[in-house]
Amino acid sequence: MAVKVNIGELTLLGKHPPASSGEGTRAEENGIIFRPLTWEDVPELASLQRHLFPVCYNEAFYQSLFAADVRAVLACHNNQIVGVATGRTHPPRSCNEFESDAYIITLGVHQQYRRLHLGSQLLMRLHRMLEDSGCPAVFLHCKADNYAAISFYQRHGYTIARALTNYYYIDNAYHDAYVLRRKL
């Protein structure tokens, strides 16, 4: 069934992704429901991500979240998306050294829902989905001055694999990044 979703001026057309094993189940913990991403979620997800991340994702990004190699899990409270974790079973083409690893695309939790361990729960669920897809390890990029995120990932077994100079260009300035990696 085709679904049309509008995000401001963006229009996405697509089909509901088939639920893979484990993705279609809902777990209720402290009023939070974890569930897969659907096309109908895209406008609300886009709004949340504008508040979470220093980049503005375009239509192609949201289309890519429904590719066969992408896994996504949402945390919802009172039917509102309050957190998201997305990953790809294959890394971006620019990351040849980690070619057999999965890649964390985004992980974020609405500010009002932080310190409830939702980020940890989202990350653990995404890890399981990527591991079930046969990925031996996972990596991600993180701004080098995002100390809270680096500490979070290190608590979850990630280590700094590489430093990247001027990796991000945000608000007319270059920012260094780290590649963080862990085995699944």
N, C-alpha and C positions, 0 to 999 in steps of 0.2 A: 504494500500500500504506500503510495507516494505521499509525502508530507511536505507542506510548504511552511517555512518558518521565516518570519521577518525579524531582523535585528536592526532597529533604526532604519538605515537605508539599505542594509544587506538583506538579501533574500536567498535562502538556502532551500534546495529541493533535494529530496533523498528518500531513502527507505529506512524503516526501522532496522537496526542491526539485529541479526539473530543472537539470542542469548547463548553464550558458550557455557560450558559446565561451570557451575558455581556462581556465575554472574547473575542469574535470574532469581536467586534467593534473596530475601530481605531479612536483615537481622535488626532487631530492635534492642537498643541499649540506651538506657537513660533518655528515652523519648527520641532518640536519633535513629533514623532509618537509613541503612546503607543500600544503595541500589545502582543499577547501571544507568548510563546516560541515554536519553532518547532525544529525537529531533525536537520534540516539544520543549525540552529543557534549555535549548541553545540560547534564546533571548535572556533568560534569567542567569544562565551561566556566564554569558558575555558581560552582563551587568556586574556580577560578582567579580569576575576577573579584572574588570577595569579598576576595581577598588583594591584588589590584591597585588597586582603586578605592575611594574613600571613601564610595560609595553602595551600597545593597543593591538590586539590580535585581529586579523582581517578575516574575510569570508573563507579564504582558502584554509586558514588554520582550523576553523570550525568544521569545514568539510572533511578535513583530514582526521578528525576525531572519530569518524565512522569508517575508517579504512580497516581492512581485515587484520592488519598487524597492530592495531591500537587497542589498548585496554583502558577503560575508564570506570571509576566508581565515584558516586556522589554520596555525601552525607547530607541528610535533609532533616529539618525539624519543623513541625507544623506545616508540612508541605512546601517549605522553602529550602532552597539549596544553601547550605551553610559551609560546605567544604567540597573539594574536588581533588582527585588524584588521577593523572593520566600518564600512560607510558606506552612505549612502542617496543615491540619484540625485536626490532632491528634498529640500530643506531642511525642517526642522520648520516648522509654520505660524507660529510666533512670530518667524521670521526673514525677513520680507517683503523686506528690502533685498537679499537674496542669492537671490532666488527661482529664478534659473536655475542656481545652483551646486549641486554635490553637497555632502554633509555627512558629515564623519567622526564616527561615533557613538562608537566606542571604538578604542583602540590600546594594547596593553599586552603586556609580556613578563615572564615569571616572573623573579624576582630572580636566581636562579642562572644564568640564560641571558642576562643583560644583558652588554653590552660585546662581543657577538659579531656585532653589526650585524643582529640579527634584526628589531628595530624598523624599521630602514631597509628591509630586504627586504620586510617585511610592508606597510609604507607604499607602497613602489614598486609592489608587486603590486596593492594596492587602488587606487592612482592609475590604473594601467592598466585595471582593470576599470571604473572610473567614467568614464574617458575613452572607452573602447570603448562605453559607454552613451550617449555624446553630451554629456557634461557639460563645459562650457568651463572651469570653475574649481571649487575645493573650499574649504570653510571648516570651522572647528571652534571649540569653546569650550575654554578652558584657564584653570585658576586662575591669577590674576595673580602669585601667589607661588610657582608651580611653575617655578622658573628652569631646571631641567634640561630640562623638556618644552619650554619656550619656545625655549631654545637649540637643542634637537633639531629642532623644526619650522623655525626660521629657517635652519638648515643645509640644510634640504630646500626652501628657496625660499619659505617662508611669511613674510608680513609681518603686523604687527599692524594690523588694519583698524579696530578700535574697542575702547574700554574700557567695561566694564559694572560698575557699582557694585552691590554686594550681590546678585550673580547667583546664587551657590550658597548653600544653607543646609545646612551639614554640622556635625554634633556641636554643635547648639544655637548656632551662630554663623554670621553672614553672611560671605561671602568674595567679593571682587571677581574679575572674570574678564576675559580678553581674547578677542576674536574674531580668529583668525588665518586668513589667506586666501592662496591662490596659484592661478595659472592652471595648467591641465593641458596 
